[in-house]
Amino acid sequence: MSFLRTLLAFSLLFQGQGGHSQSSQSLKQEVDKVLYLDSKVDFERSPGISIALFIGDSTYTFHYGRADRAAATAPTDTTLYELGEVTQLFTAVLIHRLAGQGLLELEGVVEKYLSVPDSSLAHLSVRQCLRHRSGLPRLPEGFGERIVDPDNPYGNYSTQTFLTQLTAPVLHSGEPATYRFSNLNYALLGALAAQRQGQTYDRLLRDQVLDPLGLSWTHLQEDSAFLRFYAAGYDKSGKQTARWQLEAFEPALGLRSNLLDLIRFCRLFL
């Protein structure tokens, strides 16, 4: 999966007043220093890197390495990366938009909007999931045992399978849980939103977030129209791998995007 071996970075560095007088070349020298000296980026592990810097109203982009080693192509502003857990920012925006429209309540319990077999989820609130305070584990219990294809570990994990096998710690109503990062939180939120609205998560995200914000490059399902823009992914041995199919975990891990859309997305919140 490319987000494992191709680093996507977008930074808010150099926002001081003095930054406005810096040239693109001097900024690149600063970025070079961070990459090569301070961070000592390993281009064997992260073959391609794309960076955006915001300075006032100006945006600068820099690219390093290769988007595809075999083709020896360099990344550009349009290179599409698998965002991995950055996807959760977009799912959070979706949930807040639905709440703003009165379609769900952040303090509402999960089972109010989603049919789940495990009664221990009854006390989990939407807000707890948003903040990773649900107490859910990072991955479902026994997840590794159910992997059919190691190169596509989520490929056979449908939303129905996910909801059927999901279990949660019993939390007393109103009792705050400590922070515990879990992809399950956002898989659950995506399923909740889709079931609540009677739409697929893909369609709902497109209608509520991506299209209204003008994020035309950002998408979930692999699209033939974008094939030439995808960065290649590599495993730990350096072997090129296929792009993962995320199924139930699309709301937590599944988006693909590029600097053009991520810059636009970030600017909306600055």
Summary of the structure (lengths in Angstrom):
residues: 270
radius of gyration: 19.9
end to end distance: 29.9
largest distance: 59.4
contacts: 801
relative contact order: 0.19
helix: 41%
strand: 13%
